[in-house]
Amino acid sequence: MAMSISKKIEFLWNKALEDAMGAGEADPFAYASSKVARMSAQLRAVERAQQYAGNGHPRVGSRAGRRQAAES
């Protein structure tokens, strides 16, 4: 069974926190948050793309999506 996005983000955050603590970062929580912020945004974007890709919904935010909507 696949992990949910929130579980993936939590896993990545915990891993980044462990890395920061192991490296002796001054503020490991800030380091972990900044490290995971970009990845969580990417994960959410990928999930949205996968959610709509197979359901016949056009990808509205892209040139291909606008073309797909125009053809239908």
MOVEN-V719383 format. One line per field, one symbol per residue. phi: phi as a letter, one per 30 degrees, with the letter a starting at -180 (. if undefined). psi: psi as a letter, one per 30 degrees, with the letter a starting at -180 (. if undefined). burial: 1 if it has 24 or more other ideal C-beta (glycine too) atoms within 12 Angstrom, else 0. A space follows every 50 residues. Layout:
# MOVEN-V719383
phi->???
psi->???
burial->???
This chain:
# MOVEN-V719383
phi->.ddddddddddddddddddddddiddbdddddddddeddddddddddddd dcdccidddddbdddddddddd
psi->kkkleeeeeeeeeeeeeeeeeefhkeieeeeeeeefeeeeeeeeeeeeee efefggkkiegleeeeeeeef.
burial->00000000100110011000000000000001001100010010000000 0000000000000000000000
